[in-house]
Amino acid sequence: MKKILLFLCLFISFSIFSQNLVQWSDDFSDGDFTKNPTWSGMSENFIVNEDSQLQSNASTTSKSYLSTPSEAFEDAVWEFWVRINYTTSSSNYAMVYIIADRADISSDVNGYYVQIGNTADEISLYRQQGNSRTKIIDGVDKSVDTNPVIVNIRVTRSKDGTFSLFRKRQSDVVGFSDADFVQEGESVIDNEVQGSKYFGVLFSNSSTTGKAYLFDDIFVKGEKFADVIPPEWTDLQLVEPNQLVLTFSEAVDISSASFHVDNGIGNPVSSMLSEDGMTLRLTFAKDFEKGVIYTVEALNVKDLAGNPLTNTQKQIGKYEFPKAGDIVINEILFETANGVPEYFEIYNVSDKILLLDNSYFAVRSPSTGLFSLNNAFPANTILLAKSYLALSSDPDLVKEHFDVPSSANILKANRWSALNNTSARFLIAHLDIRTENGLTVRDTVILDELHYNVKWHSELSTANVALERINPKNRTQIPTNWYSAAPEVNFGTPGYENSRYMMPDTIPPVLTGLAIIEPNKIVLNFSEIIDISTATFSVDQGIGNSTGLTVLADEMTLIISFDNDFEKGKIYTINILNIKDLAGNPLVKNTYQTGVLEPAEKDDLVINEILFDNYC
């Protein structure tokens, strides 16, 4: 019984090991690259020559590739032979992808590759993440500075992610031949890319080197990546009138999946998964409508390892470009210290779903008032109705410092210009591009503008303290509609509702300016927008009640007219009654004195007292 049990355990262990182990080779001795294994790609630019070697066969300048499925990743070894019958350069080199997440290795692959040749004439190992390439093992310069280049290459990767690169050159030229494998550079641990789907070869040729590249004796062995990471639903796009495009972080299995959209849309009538398994297009029987926010549900979506999708819902709607009045500046941090980044926040006050392409933030020049559209919102930024968005040069630091909730919507600005610590005219704008009578018309629409001032703060120490808008429906340029963020939120609420949102206004308006304009007018300046619906104005010494009233554009300045003229040399008392701010707070002081101003003449003023010795 024990022997049977031992045999069963060994059999199970061997089966698991066999299922995870990947091993394959190709020496092209069958004279073909379309089977055993199957290579695909730009096959018209490759042949198997009479020496049973995979050879380039490009008739023009190109970057040509072939790839074949390969999942070797853990405790793996990759070996191959490369020959280049030309001197390598920035336009003549070979690349062998040992790890790739897609078949088209000429595209934005995630993986690792060995490059043979470049301006440094070296053999190096690179990591590629999309269109970003990083050299992780820097080979010896000039190691392949010979013609032809003939080299066997070996790359190993341990389970902890340690890569090592080796070469064994063959040459009649002294100094370019190795008796055994020689390590290039230093071993390095790199786990930025996880898992592999393909192995591939690529060459870059000029017009005269289309047949100069040869590959052979490929051997690959290793275990598959143990994938326990669930897929992520990374993007959702609406394609008018009735389609949705879902993008995932990796290839997915939708064989048992179901999809549903609320608000009367229902289930899709058809679905189409892309070749790489990462993009899904759903078509519905009903069209999507403007102004409606739809919830899209994706159930039973798994990656190819069986890990289920964790985030199964997203919201979407038909986008519109913003117009004046749709968005307001809602919060701004313009004075920072100790490495905390600046930020600003906007709020969508409309019922629209806004697409912020061609939208910008800027600061007017203090001398000319002009501004440049250099700082754009990130491409494809969507702002749902009644929602917030904060932009910063470093969102992670902002999130950390202000300890924001997970719902906070903070994005990284592609460019950032430092804000003035005391005052500036900050604005957000949209570039409206349209066609009229066959001509392209571009109009800059100011969505909102804030001339902020550090004096608006309620806190004495203003560094790392954000200025918050109290009521998004009130006009932007009202000083009393702004207040320092509360200490309870560490003085900032980027990307979510302000700590001072709809804070009751209990501060009364103040008369900040009073002057007589000859012959019969008085100018009054107030600290905030005022309500004059029941206000009355009167002046003593025979002037009487006001007979005319003009409210200037800022709604904080009044020009009051009287039937009688003011006289020089008299002190007048003006009574102001029933003046309130928009919150209903009344003017506290109602009586003020003024007179007609005159320039001082000789003997009008005398020196009346002086302290000339203040020694103590």
TAUR-V884734 format. One record per residue. N is the residue number from 1. RES is the residue in one small letter. D_FIRST is the distance of its C-alpha to the first C-alpha in Angstrom with 1 decimal. Layout:
BEGIN
N,RES,D_FIRST
N,RES,D_FIRST
END
This chain:
BEGIN
1,m,0.0
2,k,3.8
3,k,5.4
4,i,5.1
5,l,6.2
6,l,8.6
7,f,9.9
8,l,10.6
9,c,12.4
10,l,14.3
11,f,15.2
12,i,16.5
13,s,18.4
14,f,19.9
15,s,21.0
16,i,22.7
17,f,24.3
18,s,25.5
19,q,27.0
20,n,29.0
21,l,30.1
22,v,33.5
23,q,34.8
24,w,37.8
25,s,40.9
26,d,44.2
27,d,46.8
28,f,48.7
29,s,48.7
30,d,48.4
31,g,51.9
32,d,51.0
33,f,49.9
34,t,49.4
35,k,45.8
36,n,42.8
37,p,43.1
38,t,45.8
39,w,48.5
40,s,51.0
41,g,54.1
42,m,57.6
43,s,56.7
44,e,60.3
45,n,60.7
46,f,58.0
47,i,57.6
48,v,55.3
49,n,57.8
50,e,58.2
51,d,56.2
52,s,53.2
53,q,53.7
54,l,54.0
55,q,57.7
56,s,59.9
57,n,62.6
58,a,64.6
59,s,68.3
60,t,69.4
61,t,68.6
62,s,65.2
63,k,61.9
64,s,59.4
65,y,55.6
66,l,52.5
67,s,49.0
68,t,45.5
69,p,42.5
70,s,40.4
71,e,38.2
72,a,37.3
73,f,38.1
74,e,35.6
75,d,35.2
76,a,37.3
77,v,39.7
78,w,42.6
79,e,44.6
80,f,47.6
81,w,50.9
82,v,54.3
83,r,57.8
84,i,61.0
85,n,64.1
86,y,66.5
87,t,67.2
88,t,65.1
89,s,67.0
90,s,66.9
91,s,67.0
92,n,65.1
93,y,61.4
94,a,57.8
95,m,55.0
96,v,51.3
97,y,49.3
98,i,45.8
99,i,44.9
100,a,46.8
101,d,46.3
102,r,48.3
103,a,49.3
104,d,53.0
105,i,53.0
106,s,56.8
107,s,56.7
108,d,55.8
109,v,52.3
110,n,49.9
111,g,48.2
112,y,48.8
113,y,50.7
114,v,52.1
115,q,55.9
116,i,57.4
117,g,61.1
118,n,63.6
119,t,66.9
120,a,65.2
121,d,63.6
122,e,60.2
123,i,56.5
124,s,55.2
125,l,52.3
126,y,53.2
127,r,51.7
128,q,53.2
129,q,53.1
130,g,55.3
131,n,58.6
132,s,58.1
133,r,57.2
134,t,56.3
135,k,56.1
136,i,53.1
137,i,53.2
138,d,56.8
139,g,56.9
140,v,59.7
141,d,63.0
142,k,64.4
143,s,61.2
144,v,61.7
145,d,65.5
146,t,65.8
147,n,66.3
148,p,63.9
149,v,60.9
150,i,57.8
151,v,54.7
152,n,50.9
153,i,49.5
154,r,46.1
155,v,45.1
156,t,41.9
157,r,40.7
158,s,38.1
159,k,36.0
160,d,38.7
161,g,41.4
162,t,42.9
163,f,44.8
164,s,46.1
165,l,48.6
166,f,49.2
167,r,51.7
168,k,52.5
169,r,56.0
170,q,57.6
171,s,61.4
172,d,64.3
173,v,66.1
174,v,65.9
175,g,63.8
176,f,61.8
177,s,59.1
178,d,55.8
179,a,54.0
180,d,50.7
181,f,49.6
182,v,51.7
183,q,50.8
184,e,53.2
185,g,54.1
186,e,51.8
187,s,48.2
188,v,48.2
189,i,45.9
190,d,46.6
191,n,44.6
192,e,47.4
193,v,45.9
194,q,42.3
195,g,40.4
196,s,41.6
197,k,42.2
198,y,44.4
199,f,45.5
200,g,49.1
201,v,52.1
202,l,55.7
203,f,59.1
204,s,62.5
205,n,65.3
206,s,69.1
207,s,71.3
208,t,71.1
209,t,67.4
210,g,65.8
211,k,64.1
212,a,63.5
213,y,59.8
214,l,56.8
215,f,53.0
216,d,50.3
217,d,47.0
218,i,45.2
219,f,41.6
220,v,39.6
221,k,36.1
222,g,34.7
223,e,32.6
224,k,33.9
225,f,35.5
226,a,33.3
227,d,35.9
228,v,35.7
229,i,39.5
230,p,41.0
231,p,43.9
232,e,47.4
233,w,50.2
234,t,52.9
235,d,55.9
236,l,57.5
237,q,60.7
238,l,62.9
239,v,64.5
240,e,67.4
241,p,67.8
242,n,64.3
243,q,61.5
244,l,59.1
245,v,57.4
246,l,54.2
247,t,53.0
248,f,49.6
249,s,48.4
250,e,45.8
251,a,44.8
252,v,43.7
253,d,42.0
254,i,44.2
255,s,42.4
256,s,41.9
257,a,44.8
258,s,47.9
259,f,51.3
260,h,54.1
261,v,57.6
262,d,59.7
263,n,63.4
264,g,63.4
265,i,61.7
266,g,58.4
267,n,55.6
268,p,56.1
269,v,57.0
270,s,55.5
271,s,53.4
272,m,53.2
273,l,50.7
274,s,51.9
275,e,50.4
276,d,48.9
277,g,47.4
278,m,49.2
279,t,52.3
280,l,52.5
281,r,55.8
282,l,56.2
283,t,59.1
284,f,60.4
285,a,62.9
286,k,65.1
287,d,67.0
288,f,66.7
289,e,69.8
290,k,71.6
291,g,71.4
292,v,68.2
293,i,65.0
294,y,61.9
295,t,58.4
296,v,55.8
297,e,52.3
298,a,49.3
299,l,46.0
300,n,42.5
301,v,43.5
302,k,40.6
303,d,40.4
304,l,38.4
305,a,35.4
306,g,35.5
307,n,37.4
308,p,39.9
309,l,43.6
310,t,44.5
311,n,48.3
312,t,48.8
313,q,52.6
314,k,55.7
315,q,59.4
316,i,61.9
317,g,65.4
318,k,68.2
319,y,69.7
320,e,73.4
321,f,75.2
322,p,76.8
323,k,80.4
324,a,82.7
325,g,81.8
326,d,78.2
327,i,76.8
328,v,78.1
329,i,77.5
330,n,75.8
331,e,75.0
332,i,75.7
333,l,74.8
334,f,77.5
335,e,77.7
336,t,74.6
337,a,73.7
338,n,70.8
339,g,69.2
340,v,68.8
341,p,69.4
342,e,72.2
343,y,71.4
344,f,73.1
345,e,71.9
346,i,73.2
347,y,72.9
348,n,73.1
349,v,75.7
350,s,75.8
351,d,73.7
352,k,72.8
353,i,69.7
354,l,71.1
355,l,70.2
356,l,71.5
357,d,71.8
358,n,75.2
359,s,75.5
360,y,76.5
361,f,77.3
362,a,80.3
363,v,83.0
364,r,86.7
365,s,88.8
366,p,91.0
367,s,94.0
368,t,93.8
369,g,91.5
370,l,89.7
371,f,85.9
372,s,83.5
373,l,80.5
374,n,78.1
375,n,75.4
376,a,73.5
377,f,70.8
378,p,67.4
379,a,67.1
380,n,65.8
381,t,66.2
382,i,66.1
383,l,67.8
384,l,67.2
385,a,70.0
386,k,70.6
387,s,68.1
388,y,68.4
389,l,67.8
390,a,68.3
391,l,68.7
392,s,68.3
393,s,67.9
394,d,64.7
395,p,63.0
396,d,60.1
397,l,62.6
398,v,64.5
399,k,61.4
400,e,60.4
401,h,63.9
402,f,64.7
403,d,61.2
404,v,61.5
405,p,59.3
406,s,56.7
407,s,59.1
408,a,61.8
409,n,62.8
410,i,63.7
411,l,63.9
412,k,64.8
413,a,68.3
414,n,68.6
415,r,71.8
416,w,73.4
417,s,76.9
418,a,77.4
419,l,79.3
420,n,82.5
421,n,82.0
422,t,85.1
423,s,86.1
424,a,85.5
425,r,85.8
426,f,82.2
427,l,81.6
428,i,79.1
429,a,80.3
430,h,79.3
431,l,80.5
432,d,81.4
433,i,81.3
434,r,82.7
435,t,84.7
436,e,88.3
437,n,90.5
438,g,88.3
439,l,88.4
440,t,85.7
441,v,86.7
442,r,85.2
443,d,86.0
444,t,84.7
445,v,84.1
446,i,84.0
447,l,81.3
448,d,82.1
449,e,83.8
450,l,83.9
451,h,86.5
452,y,84.5
453,n,86.1
454,v,84.5
455,k,87.2
456,w,85.4
457,h,82.7
458,s,82.7
459,e,80.8
460,l,82.9
461,s,80.2
462,t,79.2
463,a,76.8
464,n,73.4
465,v,74.9
466,a,74.7
467,l,77.7
468,e,76.5
469,r,78.4
470,i,79.0
471,n,79.7
472,p,78.7
473,k,81.3
474,n,84.2
475,r,85.9
476,t,84.3
477,q,87.3
478,i,87.9
479,p,87.4
480,t,86.7
481,n,83.8
482,w,81.9
483,y,80.4
484,s,78.1
485,a,74.4
486,a,73.4
487,p,71.9
488,e,69.0
489,v,67.6
490,n,68.5
491,f,71.6
492,g,70.1
493,t,68.3
494,p,67.6
495,g,66.1
496,y,66.3
497,e,68.9
498,n,71.5
499,s,71.7
500,r,75.5
501,y,75.0
502,m,77.9
503,m,78.9
504,p,82.1
505,d,85.3
506,t,87.5
507,i,89.6
508,p,93.1
509,p,94.9
510,v,97.4
511,l,100.6
512,t,100.2
513,g,103.4
514,l,107.0
515,a,109.9
516,i,113.2
517,i,113.8
518,e,117.6
519,p,119.4
520,n,117.5
521,k,113.7
522,i,111.0
523,v,107.5
524,l,104.7
525,n,101.2
526,f,98.2
527,s,94.9
528,e,92.9
529,i,93.4
530,i,95.7
531,d,96.6
532,i,100.4
533,s,100.6
534,t,102.6
535,a,104.0
536,t,107.7
537,f,109.7
538,s,113.2
539,v,115.5
540,d,118.5
541,q,122.0
542,g,122.9
543,i,119.9
544,g,118.3
545,n,115.2
546,s,113.3
547,t,114.2
548,g,111.5
549,l,107.9
550,t,105.7
551,v,102.0
552,l,100.7
553,a,97.4
554,d,95.4
555,e,96.4
556,m,97.1
557,t,100.7
558,l,103.7
559,i,107.3
560,i,109.7
561,s,113.2
562,f,116.4
563,d,119.8
564,n,121.6
565,d,121.5
566,f,120.5
567,e,123.2
568,k,123.0
569,g,123.4
570,k,122.0
571,i,118.7
572,y,117.1
573,t,114.5
574,i,111.9
575,n,110.1
576,i,106.7
577,l,105.3
578,n,102.2
579,i,100.3
580,k,96.4
581,d,93.3
582,l,90.8
583,a,88.9
584,g,92.2
585,n,92.9
586,p,96.7
587,l,98.8
588,v,99.5
589,k,102.8
590,n,105.4
591,t,108.6
592,y,109.2
593,q,112.4
594,t,113.4
595,g,116.4
596,v,117.7
597,l,116.7
598,e,119.5
599,p,119.5
600,a,120.9
601,e,124.4
602,k,126.5
603,d,127.3
604,d,124.7
605,l,122.4
606,v,123.5
607,i,121.7
608,n,121.8
609,e,119.7
610,i,118.0
611,l,115.9
612,f,116.5
613,d,115.5
614,n,112.0
615,y,111.7
616,c,110.1
END
